[in-house]
Amino acid sequence: MKTKKTEYKASAKAIREKTYKPKTEPTILKCTNKECNYEWEYKGKSPFYATCPRCYRKINIKKQLKK
Ligand SMILES: [Zn+2]
């Protein structure tokens, strides 16, 4: 019983840490426009698309982060 309780506590902590992960790593996006190639730190809220601040091209964030 004692062991189980500790295990539960540990996993709960892990979940909490995963959920409230501090944003230490900035999301760096690179424009997919070859004539632009602009790189910038994305601070927007959309998890899917960002717009390049230089050429206004739509950037697929998910695709960018999947490397
Ligand atoms: Zn661009």
N, CA, C, O and the ligand as a Tripos MOL2 file, in Angstrom:
@<TRIPOS>MOLECULE
protein
  269   267    68     0     0
PROTEIN
NO_CHARGES

@<TRIPOS>ATOM
      1 N           0.8280   -1.2130    0.0000 N.3       1 MET1
      2 CA          0.0000    0.0000    0.0000 C.3       1 MET1
      3 C           0.8580    1.2570    0.0000 C.2       1 MET1
      4 O           0.5860    2.2210   -0.7160 O.2       1 MET1
      5 N           1.8940    1.2200    0.8170 N.am      2 LYS2
      6 CA          2.7580    2.4010    0.9290 C.3       2 LYS2
      7 C           3.4510    2.6970   -0.4100 C.2       2 LYS2
      8 O           3.5620    3.8400   -0.8510 O.2       2 LYS2
      9 N           3.8980    1.6220   -1.0150 N.am      3 THR3
     10 CA          4.6150    1.7720   -2.2830 C.3       3 THR3
     11 C           3.6950    2.3580   -3.3520 C.2       3 THR3
     12 O           4.0780    3.2340   -4.1280 O.2       3 THR3
     13 N           2.4740    1.8410   -3.3600 N.am      4 LYS4
     14 CA          1.5310    2.2920   -4.3810 C.3       4 LYS4
     15 C           1.2510    3.7900   -4.2460 C.2       4 LYS4
     16 O           1.1490    4.5120   -5.2380 O.2       4 LYS4
     17 N           1.1330    4.2230   -3.0340 N.am      5 LYS5
     18 CA          0.8310    5.6340   -2.7980 C.3       5 LYS5
     19 C           1.9640    6.5150   -3.3200 C.2       5 LYS5
     20 O           1.7380    7.5610   -3.9280 O.2       5 LYS5
     21 N           3.1890    6.0580   -3.0630 N.am      6 THR6
     22 CA          4.3570    6.8200   -3.5110 C.3       6 THR6
     23 C           4.3890    6.8670   -5.0330 C.2       6 THR6
     24 O           4.6920    7.8970   -5.6350 O.2       6 THR6
     25 N           4.0740    5.7390   -5.6310 N.am      7 GLU7
     26 CA          4.0810    5.6720   -7.0940 C.3       7 GLU7
     27 C           3.0830    6.6630   -7.6740 C.2       7 GLU7
     28 O           3.3610    7.3810   -8.6350 O.2       7 GLU7
     29 N           1.9290    6.6720   -7.0610 N.am      8 TYR8
     30 CA          0.8830    7.5700   -7.5460 C.3       8 TYR8
     31 C           1.3430    9.0260   -7.4450 C.2       8 TYR8
     32 O           1.1260    9.8340   -8.3480 O.2       8 TYR8
     33 N           1.9700    9.3240   -6.3400 N.am      9 LYS9
     34 CA          2.4470   10.6910   -6.1290 C.3       9 LYS9
     35 C           3.4650   11.0770   -7.1870 C.2       9 LYS9
     36 O           3.4510   12.1890   -7.7140 O.2       9 LYS9
     37 N           4.3550   10.1240   -7.4870 N.am     10 ALA10
     38 CA          5.4090   10.3990   -8.4560 C.3      10 ALA10
     39 C           4.8170   10.6570   -9.8360 C.2      10 ALA10
     40 O           5.2280   11.5860  -10.5320 O.2      10 ALA10
     41 N           3.8590    9.8380  -10.2260 N.am     11 SER11
     42 CA          3.2860   10.0080  -11.5530 C.3      11 SER11
     43 C           2.4710   11.2920  -11.6360 C.2      11 SER11
     44 O           2.4380   11.9590  -12.6700 O.2      11 SER11
     45 N           1.8190   11.6230  -10.5400 N.am     12 ALA12
     46 CA          1.0400   12.8590  -10.5180 C.3      12 ALA12
     47 C           1.9640   14.0540  -10.6910 C.2      12 ALA12
     48 O           1.6250   15.0310  -11.3590 O.2      12 ALA12
     49 N           3.1130   13.9590  -10.0900 N.am     13 LYS13
     50 CA          4.0880   15.0400  -10.1950 C.3      13 LYS13
     51 C           4.5890   15.1540  -11.6330 C.2      13 LYS13
     52 O           4.7520   16.2510  -12.1680 O.2      13 LYS13
     53 N           4.8250   14.0030  -12.2390 N.am     14 ALA14
     54 CA          5.2980   13.9920  -13.6210 C.3      14 ALA14
     55 C           4.2760   14.6340  -14.5450 C.2      14 ALA14
     56 O           4.6240   15.4050  -15.4390 O.2      14 ALA14
     57 N           3.0270   14.3080  -14.3190 N.am     15 ILE15
     58 CA          1.9680   14.8840  -15.1470 C.3      15 ILE15
     59 C           1.9200   16.3900  -14.9510 C.2      15 ILE15
     60 O           1.7900   17.1490  -15.9110 O.2      15 ILE15
     61 N           2.0270   16.8080  -13.7130 N.am     16 ARG16
     62 CA          1.9770   18.2260  -13.4130 C.3      16 ARG16
     63 C           3.1280   18.9550  -14.1050 C.2      16 ARG16
     64 O           2.9420   20.0270  -14.6810 O.2      16 ARG16
     65 N           4.3060   18.3660  -14.0390 N.am     17 GLU17
     66 CA          5.4660   19.0010  -14.6550 C.3      17 GLU17
     67 C           5.3130   19.0730  -16.1660 C.2      17 GLU17
     68 O           5.7620   20.0240  -16.8060 O.2      17 GLU17
     69 N           4.6750   18.0590  -16.7240 N.am     18 LYS18
     70 CA          4.4690   18.0350  -18.1630 C.3      18 LYS18
     71 C           3.4590   19.1080  -18.5710 C.2      18 LYS18
     72 O           3.6170   19.7990  -19.5780 O.2      18 LYS18
     73 N           2.4230   19.2180  -17.7530 N.am     19 THR19
     74 CA          1.3610   20.1710  -18.0750 C.3      19 THR19
     75 C           1.8280   21.6090  -17.9210 C.2      19 THR19
     76 O           1.5430   22.4610  -18.7620 O.2      19 THR19
     77 N           2.5340   21.8610  -16.8570 N.am     20 TYR20
     78 CA          2.9760   23.2310  -16.6030 C.3      20 TYR20
     79 C           4.4470   23.4090  -16.9650 C.2      20 TYR20
     80 O           5.2310   23.9660  -16.1970 O.2      20 TYR20
     81 N           4.7860   22.9420  -18.1050 N.am     21 LYS21
     82 CA          6.1550   23.0370  -18.5690 C.3      21 LYS21
     83 C           6.5210   24.5100  -18.7770 C.2      21 LYS21
     84 O           5.8510   25.2220  -19.5250 O.2      21 LYS21
     85 N           7.5700   24.9530  -18.1210 N.am     22 PRO22
     86 CA          7.9590   26.3570  -18.3100 C.3      22 PRO22
     87 C           8.4550   26.5920  -19.7310 C.2      22 PRO22
     88 O           9.1320   25.7540  -20.3260 O.2      22 PRO22
     89 N           8.1050   27.7300  -20.2410 N.am     23 LYS23
     90 CA          8.4790   28.0220  -21.6320 C.3      23 LYS23
     91 C           9.8910   28.5720  -21.6950 C.2      23 LYS23
     92 O          10.1030   29.7730  -21.8580 O.2      23 LYS23
     93 N          10.8390   27.6810  -21.5630 N.am     24 THR24
     94 CA         12.2190   28.1280  -21.6200 C.3      24 THR24
     95 C          12.7400   28.0690  -23.0570 C.2      24 THR24
     96 O          13.6030   28.8510  -23.4550 O.2      24 THR24
     97 N          12.1970   27.1270  -23.8180 N.am     25 GLU25
     98 CA         12.6550   26.9970  -25.2000 C.3      25 GLU25
     99 C          11.7710   27.8210  -26.1220 C.2      25 GLU25
    100 O          10.5740   27.5560  -26.2370 O.2      25 GLU25
    101 N          12.3370   28.7930  -26.7640 N.am     26 PRO26
    102 CA         11.5300   29.5840  -27.6860 C.3      26 PRO26
    103 C          11.2200   28.8100  -28.9620 C.2      26 PRO26
    104 O          12.0080   27.9790  -29.4130 O.2      26 PRO26
    105 N          10.0700   29.0980  -29.5230 N.am     27 THR27
    106 CA          9.6960   28.4510  -30.7690 C.3      27 THR27
    107 C          10.2730   29.2580  -31.9290 C.2      27 THR27
    108 O           9.8130   30.3560  -32.2440 O.2      27 THR27
    109 N          11.2750   28.6860  -32.5410 N.am     28 ILE28
    110 CA         11.8960   29.3790  -33.6720 C.3      28 ILE28
    111 C          11.3090   28.8230  -34.9650 C.2      28 ILE28
    112 O          11.3790   27.6250  -35.2400 O.2      28 ILE28
    113 N          10.7470   29.6990  -35.7240 N.am     29 LEU29
    114 CA         10.1720   29.2840  -36.9950 C.3      29 LEU29
    115 C          11.0220   29.8340  -38.1340 C.2      29 LEU29
    116 O          11.6230   30.9050  -38.0420 O.2      29 LEU29
    117 N          11.0420   29.0610  -39.1970 N.am     30 LYS30
    118 CA         11.7720   29.5190  -40.3780 C.3      30 LYS30
    119 C          10.7950   29.5870  -41.5350 C.2      30 LYS30
    120 O          10.0280   28.6550  -41.7790 O.2      30 LYS30
    121 N          10.8340   30.6670  -42.2210 N.am     31 CYS31
    122 CA          9.9340   30.8560  -43.3400 C.3      31 CYS31
    123 C          10.2330   29.8240  -44.4290 C.2      31 CYS31
    124 O          11.3900   29.5580  -44.7520 O.2      31 CYS31
    125 N           9.1820   29.2600  -44.9750 N.am     32 THR32
    126 CA          9.3660   28.2370  -46.0030 C.3      32 THR32
    127 C           9.5550   28.8550  -47.3840 C.2      32 THR32
    128 O           9.8250   28.1560  -48.3610 O.2      32 THR32
    129 N           9.4100   30.1470  -47.4460 N.am     33 ASN33
    130 CA          9.6440   30.8420  -48.6980 C.3      33 ASN33
    131 C          11.1490   30.9460  -48.9340 C.2      33 ASN33
    132 O          11.8560   31.6100  -48.1760 O.2      33 ASN33
    133 N          11.6290   30.2950  -49.9750 N.am     34 LYS34
    134 CA         13.0750   30.2390  -50.2160 C.3      34 LYS34
    135 C          13.6740   31.6040  -50.5060 C.2      34 LYS34
    136 O          14.8710   31.8200  -50.3180 O.2      34 LYS34
    137 N          12.8630   32.4910  -50.9490 N.am     35 GLU35
    138 CA         13.3740   33.8400  -51.2420 C.3      35 GLU35
    139 C          13.3900   34.7080  -49.9960 C.2      35 GLU35
    140 O          13.9350   35.8120  -49.9950 O.2      35 GLU35
    141 N          12.7970   34.2000  -48.9570 N.am     36 CYS36
    142 CA         12.7040   34.9690  -47.7150 C.3      36 CYS36
    143 C          13.6280   34.3680  -46.6590 C.2      36 CYS36
    144 O          14.5430   35.0280  -46.1660 O.2      36 CYS36
    145 N          13.3690   33.0940  -46.3180 N.am     37 ASN37
    146 CA         14.1810   32.3610  -45.3350 C.3      37 ASN37
    147 C          14.3010   33.0550  -43.9850 C.2      37 ASN37
    148 O          15.2760   32.8530  -43.2620 O.2      37 ASN37
    149 N          13.3520   33.8390  -43.6620 N.am     38 TYR38
    150 CA         13.3900   34.5840  -42.4150 C.3      38 TYR38
    151 C          13.1650   33.6620  -41.2200 C.2      38 TYR38
    152 O          12.3100   32.7770  -41.2590 O.2      38 TYR38
    153 N          13.9330   33.8770  -40.1700 N.am     39 GLU39
    154 CA         13.7630   33.0910  -38.9490 C.3      39 GLU39
    155 C          13.3680   34.0250  -37.8310 C.2      39 GLU39
    156 O          13.9460   35.0990  -37.6610 O.2      39 GLU39
    157 N          12.3830   33.6070  -37.0770 N.am     40 TRP40
    158 CA         11.9510   34.4620  -35.9770 C.3      40 TRP40
    159 C          11.3710   33.6220  -34.8420 C.2      40 TRP40
    160 O          10.9980   32.4620  -35.0160 O.2      40 TRP40
    161 N          11.3120   34.2490  -33.6930 N.am     41 GLU41
    162 CA         10.7710   33.5690  -32.5190 C.3      41 GLU41
    163 C           9.2640   33.7560  -32.4960 C.2      41 GLU41
    164 O           8.7610   34.8740  -32.3880 O.2      41 GLU41
    165 N           8.5730   32.6700  -32.5970 N.am     42 TYR42
    166 CA          7.1240   32.7390  -32.6570 C.3      42 TYR42
    167 C           6.5370   32.8540  -31.2500 C.2      42 TYR42
    168 O           6.8150   32.0380  -30.3710 O.2      42 TYR42
    169 N           5.7320   33.8710  -31.0700 N.am     43 LYS43
    170 CA          5.1280   34.0760  -29.7500 C.3      43 LYS43
    171 C           3.6100   34.0520  -29.8240 C.2      43 LYS43
    172 O           2.9270   34.3780  -28.8530 O.2      43 LYS43
    173 N           3.0940   33.6700  -30.9640 N.am     44 GLY44
    174 CA          1.6470   33.6400  -31.1280 C.3      44 GLY44
    175 C           1.0130   32.4710  -30.3980 C.2      44 GLY44
    176 O           1.7010   31.6480  -29.7940 O.2      44 GLY44
    177 N          -0.2730   32.4120  -30.4600 N.am     45 LYS45
    178 CA         -0.9980   31.3750  -29.7180 C.3      45 LYS45
    179 C          -1.4670   30.2220  -30.5880 C.2      45 LYS45
    180 O          -1.8140   29.1600  -30.0710 O.2      45 LYS45
    181 N          -1.4820   30.4090  -31.8610 N.am     46 SER46
    182 CA         -1.9720   29.3410  -32.7260 C.3      46 SER46
    183 C          -0.9960   28.1660  -32.7450 C.2      46 SER46
    184 O           0.1980   28.3540  -32.9790 O.2      46 SER46
    185 N          -1.5010   26.9550  -32.4990 N.am     47 PRO47
    186 CA         -0.6110   25.7990  -32.5110 C.3      47 PRO47
    187 C          -0.3700   25.2560  -33.9150 C.2      47 PRO47
    188 O           0.4010   24.3120  -34.0840 O.2      47 PRO47
    189 N          -1.0070   25.8280  -34.9080 N.am     48 PHE48
    190 CA         -0.9180   25.2520  -36.2530 C.3      48 PHE48
    191 C          -0.2190   26.1430  -37.2700 C.2      48 PHE48
    192 O           0.6950   25.7120  -37.9730 O.2      48 PHE48
    193 N          -0.6620   27.3810  -37.3340 N.am     49 TYR49
    194 CA         -0.1050   28.2350  -38.3730 C.3      49 TYR49
    195 C           0.3950   29.5700  -37.8290 C.2      49 TYR49
    196 O          -0.1860   30.1580  -36.9170 O.2      49 TYR49
    197 N           1.4770   30.0150  -38.4160 N.am     50 ALA50
    198 CA          2.0130   31.3360  -38.0980 C.3      50 ALA50
    199 C           2.2060   32.0710  -39.4150 C.2      50 ALA50
    200 O           2.3170   31.4550  -40.4760 O.2      50 ALA50
    201 N           2.2450   33.3510  -39.3350 N.am     51 THR51
    202 CA          2.4720   34.1290  -40.5480 C.3      51 THR51
    203 C           3.8420   34.7800  -40.4830 C.2      51 THR51
    204 O           4.1880   35.4380  -39.5020 O.2      51 THR51
    205 N           4.5920   34.5910  -41.5110 N.am     52 CYS52
    206 CA          5.9220   35.1850  -41.5690 C.3      52 CYS52
    207 C           5.7950   36.7050  -41.4990 C.2      52 CYS52
    208 O           5.0640   37.3100  -42.2820 O.2      52 CYS52
    209 N           6.5160   37.3190  -40.5510 N.am     53 PRO53
    210 CA          6.4070   38.7820  -40.4060 C.3      53 PRO53
    211 C           7.0590   39.5360  -41.5660 C.2      53 PRO53
    212 O           6.8850   40.7470  -41.7020 O.2      53 PRO53
    213 N           7.7930   38.8290  -42.3840 N.am     54 ARG54
    214 CA          8.5070   39.5010  -43.4690 C.3      54 ARG54
    215 C           7.7370   39.4190  -44.7950 C.2      54 ARG54
    216 O           7.5730   40.4170  -45.4970 O.2      54 ARG54
    217 N           7.2730   38.2090  -45.1180 N.am     55 CYS55
    218 CA          6.6090   38.0630  -46.4120 C.3      55 CYS55
    219 C           5.1500   37.6290  -46.2650 C.2      55 CYS55
    220 O           4.4480   37.4510  -47.2600 O.2      55 CYS55
    221 N           4.7110   37.4650  -45.0570 N.am     56 TYR56
    222 CA          3.3190   37.1060  -44.7340 C.3      56 TYR56
    223 C           2.8890   35.7390  -45.2610 C.2      56 TYR56
    224 O           1.7040   35.5010  -45.4970 O.2      56 TYR56
    225 N           3.8280   34.8750  -45.4380 N.am     57 ARG57
    226 CA          3.4960   33.5260  -45.8580 C.3      57 ARG57
    227 C           3.0120   32.7340  -44.6460 C.2      57 ARG57
    228 O           3.4900   32.9350  -43.5290 O.2      57 ARG57
    229 N           2.0710   31.8430  -44.8780 N.am     58 LYS58
    230 CA          1.5800   30.9970  -43.7910 C.3      58 LYS58
    231 C           2.5580   29.8550  -43.5670 C.2      58 LYS58
    232 O           2.9150   29.1250  -44.4910 O.2      58 LYS58
    233 N           2.9860   29.7200  -42.3040 N.am     59 ILE59
    234 CA          3.9480   28.6890  -41.9500 C.3      59 ILE59
    235 C           3.2570   27.6370  -41.0960 C.2      59 ILE59
    236 O           2.5880   27.9540  -40.1120 O.2      59 ILE59
    237 N           3.4310   26.3900  -41.4880 N.am     60 ASN60
    238 CA          2.8690   25.2930  -40.7090 C.3      60 ASN60
    239 C           3.7860   25.0190  -39.5210 C.2      60 ASN60
    240 O           4.8830   24.4870  -39.6890 O.2      60 ASN60
    241 N           3.3410   25.3790  -38.3380 N.am     61 ILE61
    242 CA          4.1820   25.2550  -37.1450 C.3      61 ILE61
    243 C           4.4750   23.7960  -36.8210 C.2      61 ILE61
    244 O           5.6050   23.4230  -36.5040 O.2      61 ILE61
    245 N           3.4360   22.9890  -36.9090 N.am     62 LYS62
    246 CA          3.6030   21.5700  -36.5670 C.3      62 LYS62
    247 C           4.6580   20.9030  -37.4370 C.2      62 LYS62
    248 O           5.4520   20.0880  -36.9690 O.2      62 LYS62
    249 N           4.6450   21.2630  -38.6910 N.am     63 LYS63
    250 CA          5.6030   20.6940  -39.6390 C.3      63 LYS63
    251 C           7.0160   21.1610  -39.3040 C.2      63 LYS63
    252 O           7.9830   20.4130  -39.4420 O.2      63 LYS63
    253 N           7.1140   22.3960  -38.8680 N.am     64 GLN64
    254 CA          8.4130   22.9810  -38.5550 C.3      64 GLN64
    255 C           9.0470   22.3190  -37.3460 C.2      64 GLN64
    256 O          10.2520   22.0700  -37.3140 O.2      64 GLN64
    257 N           8.2200   22.0390  -36.3590 N.am     65 LEU65
    258 CA          8.7480   21.5210  -35.1020 C.3      65 LEU65
    259 C           9.0090   20.0170  -35.1770 C.2      65 LEU65
    260 O           9.7240   19.4610  -34.3430 O.2      65 LEU65
    261 N           8.4350   19.3800  -36.1630 N.am     66 LYS66
    262 CA          8.6090   17.9360  -36.3170 C.3      66 LYS66
    263 C           9.8510   17.6830  -37.1410 C.2      66 LYS66
    264 O           9.8100   17.6900  -38.3710 O.2      66 LYS66
    265 N          10.9650   17.4580  -36.4470 N.am     67 LYS67
    266 CA         12.1910   17.2760  -37.2370 C.3      67 LYS67
    267 C          12.9110   16.0130  -36.8490 C.2      67 LYS67
    268 O          13.9610   15.7020  -37.4110 O.2      67 LYS67
    269 ZN          8.9180   34.9040  -45.1360 Zn       68 ZN68
@<TRIPOS>BOND
     1     1     2 1
     2     2     3 1
     3     3     4 2
     4     3     5 am
     5     5     6 1
     6     6     7 1
     7     7     8 2
     8     7     9 am
     9     9    10 1
    10    10    11 1
    11    11    12 2
    12    11    13 am
    13    13    14 1
    14    14    15 1
    15    15    16 2
    16    15    17 am
    17    17    18 1
    18    18    19 1
    19    19    20 2
    20    19    21 am
    21    21    22 1
    22    22    23 1
    23    23    24 2
    24    23    25 am
    25    25    26 1
    26    26    27 1
    27    27    28 2
    28    27    29 am
    29    29    30 1
    30    30    31 1
    31    31    32 2
    32    31    33 am
    33    33    34 1
    34    34    35 1
    35    35    36 2
    36    35    37 am
    37    37    38 1
    38    38    39 1
    39    39    40 2
    40    39    41 am
    41    41    42 1
    42    42    43 1
    43    43    44 2
    44    43    45 am
    45    45    46 1
    46    46    47 1
    47    47    48 2
    48    47    49 am
    49    49    50 1
    50    50    51 1
    51    51    52 2
    52    51    53 am
    53    53    54 1
    54    54    55 1
    55    55    56 2
    56    55    57 am
    57    57    58 1
    58    58    59 1
    59    59    60 2
    60    59    61 am
    61    61    62 1
    62    62    63 1
    63    63    64 2
    64    63    65 am
    65    65    66 1
    66    66    67 1
    67    67    68 2
    68    67    69 am
    69    69    70 1
    70    70    71 1
    71    71    72 2
    72    71    73 am
    73    73    74 1
    74    74    75 1
    75    75    76 2
    76    75    77 am
    77    77    78 1
    78    78    79 1
    79    79    80 2
    80    79    81 am
    81    81    82 1
    82    82    83 1
    83    83    84 2
    84    83    85 am
    85    85    86 1
    86    86    87 1
    87    87    88 2
    88    87    89 am
    89    89    90 1
    90    90    91 1
    91    91    92 2
    92    91    93 am
    93    93    94 1
    94    94    95 1
    95    95    96 2
    96    95    97 am
    97    97    98 1
    98    98    99 1
    99    99   100 2
   100    99   101 am
   101   101   102 1
   102   102   103 1
   103   103   104 2
   104   103   105 am
   105   105   106 1
   106   106   107 1
   107   107   108 2
   108   107   109 am
   109   109   110 1
   110   110   111 1
   111   111   112 2
   112   111   113 am
   113   113   114 1
   114   114   115 1
   115   115   116 2
   116   115   117 am
   117   117   118 1
   118   118   119 1
   119   119   120 2
   120   119   121 am
   121   121   122 1
   122   122   123 1
   123   123   124 2
   124   123   125 am
   125   125   126 1
   126   126   127 1
   127   127   128 2
   128   127   129 am
   129   129   130 1
   130   130   131 1
   131   131   132 2
   132   131   133 am
   133   133   134 1
   134   134   135 1
   135   135   136 2
   136   135   137 am
   137   137   138 1
   138   138   139 1
   139   139   140 2
   140   139   141 am
   141   141   142 1
   142   142   143 1
   143   143   144 2
   144   143   145 am
   145   145   146 1
   146   146   147 1
   147   147   148 2
   148   147   149 am
   149   149   150 1
   150   150   151 1
   151   151   152 2
   152   151   153 am
   153   153   154 1
   154   154   155 1
   155   155   156 2
   156   155   157 am
   157   157   158 1
   158   158   159 1
   159   159   160 2
   160   159   161 am
   161   161   162 1
   162   162   163 1
   163   163   164 2
   164   163   165 am
   165   165   166 1
   166   166   167 1
   167   167   168 2
   168   167   169 am
   169   169   170 1
   170   170   171 1
   171   171   172 2
   172   171   173 am
   173   173   174 1
   174   174   175 1
   175   175   176 2
   176   175   177 am
   177   177   178 1
   178   178   179 1
   179   179   180 2
   180   179   181 am
   181   181   182 1
   182   182   183 1
   183   183   184 2
   184   183   185 am
   185   185   186 1
   186   186   187 1
   187   187   188 2
   188   187   189 am
   189   189   190 1
   190   190   191 1
   191   191   192 2
   192   191   193 am
   193   193   194 1
   194   194   195 1
   195   195   196 2
   196   195   197 am
   197   197   198 1
   198   198   199 1
   199   199   200 2
   200   199   201 am
   201   201   202 1
   202   202   203 1
   203   203   204 2
   204   203   205 am
   205   205   206 1
   206   206   207 1
   207   207   208 2
   208   207   209 am
   209   209   210 1
   210   210   211 1
   211   211   212 2
   212   211   213 am
   213   213   214 1
   214   214   215 1
   215   215   216 2
   216   215   217 am
   217   217   218 1
   218   218   219 1
   219   219   220 2
   220   219   221 am
   221   221   222 1
   222   222   223 1
   223   223   224 2
   224   223   225 am
   225   225   226 1
   226   226   227 1
   227   227   228 2
   228   227   229 am
   229   229   230 1
   230   230   231 1
   231   231   232 2
   232   231   233 am
   233   233   234 1
   234   234   235 1
   235   235   236 2
   236   235   237 am
   237   237   238 1
   238   238   239 1
   239   239   240 2
   240   239   241 am
   241   241   242 1
   242   242   243 1
   243   243   244 2
   244   243   245 am
   245   245   246 1
   246   246   247 1
   247   247   248 2
   248   247   249 am
   249   249   250 1
   250   250   251 1
   251   251   252 2
   252   251   253 am
   253   253   254 1
   254   254   255 1
   255   255   256 2
   256   255   257 am
   257   257   258 1
   258   258   259 1
   259   259   260 2
   260   259   261 am
   261   261   262 1
   262   262   263 1
   263   263   264 2
   264   263   265 am
   265   265   266 1
   266   266   267 1
   267   267   268 2
@<TRIPOS>SUBSTRUCTURE
     1 MET1         2 RESIDUE 1 A MET
     2 LYS2         6 RESIDUE 1 A LYS
     3 THR3        10 RESIDUE 1 A THR
     4 LYS4        14 RESIDUE 1 A LYS
     5 LYS5        18 RESIDUE 1 A LYS
     6 THR6        22 RESIDUE 1 A THR
     7 GLU7        26 RESIDUE 1 A GLU
     8 TYR8        30 RESIDUE 1 A TYR
     9 LYS9        34 RESIDUE 1 A LYS
    10 ALA10       38 RESIDUE 1 A ALA
    11 SER11       42 RESIDUE 1 A SER
    12 ALA12       46 RESIDUE 1 A ALA
    13 LYS13       50 RESIDUE 1 A LYS
    14 ALA14       54 RESIDUE 1 A ALA
    15 ILE15       58 RESIDUE 1 A ILE
    16 ARG16       62 RESIDUE 1 A ARG
    17 GLU17       66 RESIDUE 1 A GLU
    18 LYS18       70 RESIDUE 1 A LYS
    19 THR19       74 RESIDUE 1 A THR
    20 TYR20       78 RESIDUE 1 A TYR
    21 LYS21       82 RESIDUE 1 A LYS
    22 PRO22       86 RESIDUE 1 A PRO
    23 LYS23       90 RESIDUE 1 A LYS
    24 THR24       94 RESIDUE 1 A THR
    25 GLU25       98 RESIDUE 1 A GLU
    26 PRO26      102 RESIDUE 1 A PRO
    27 THR27      106 RESIDUE 1 A THR
    28 ILE28      110 RESIDUE 1 A ILE
    29 LEU29      114 RESIDUE 1 A LEU
    30 LYS30      118 RESIDUE 1 A LYS
    31 CYS31      122 RESIDUE 1 A CYS
    32 THR32      126 RESIDUE 1 A THR
    33 ASN33      130 RESIDUE 1 A ASN
    34 LYS34      134 RESIDUE 1 A LYS
    35 GLU35      138 RESIDUE 1 A GLU
    36 CYS36      142 RESIDUE 1 A CYS
    37 ASN37      146 RESIDUE 1 A ASN
    38 TYR38      150 RESIDUE 1 A TYR
    39 GLU39      154 RESIDUE 1 A GLU
    40 TRP40      158 RESIDUE 1 A TRP
    41 GLU41      162 RESIDUE 1 A GLU
    42 TYR42      166 RESIDUE 1 A TYR
    43 LYS43      170 RESIDUE 1 A LYS
    44 GLY44      174 RESIDUE 1 A GLY
    45 LYS45      178 RESIDUE 1 A LYS
    46 SER46      182 RESIDUE 1 A SER
    47 PRO47      186 RESIDUE 1 A PRO
    48 PHE48      190 RESIDUE 1 A PHE
    49 TYR49      194 RESIDUE 1 A TYR
    50 ALA50      198 RESIDUE 1 A ALA
    51 THR51      202 RESIDUE 1 A THR
    52 CYS52      206 RESIDUE 1 A CYS
    53 PRO53      210 RESIDUE 1 A PRO
    54 ARG54      214 RESIDUE 1 A ARG
    55 CYS55      218 RESIDUE 1 A CYS
    56 TYR56      222 RESIDUE 1 A TYR
    57 ARG57      226 RESIDUE 1 A ARG
    58 LYS58      230 RESIDUE 1 A LYS
    59 ILE59      234 RESIDUE 1 A ILE
    60 ASN60      238 RESIDUE 1 A ASN
    61 ILE61      242 RESIDUE 1 A ILE
    62 LYS62      246 RESIDUE 1 A LYS
    63 LYS63      250 RESIDUE 1 A LYS
    64 GLN64      254 RESIDUE 1 A GLN
    65 LEU65      258 RESIDUE 1 A LEU
    66 LYS66      262 RESIDUE 1 A LYS
    67 LYS67      266 RESIDUE 1 A LYS
    68 ZN68       269 GROUP 0 **** ****
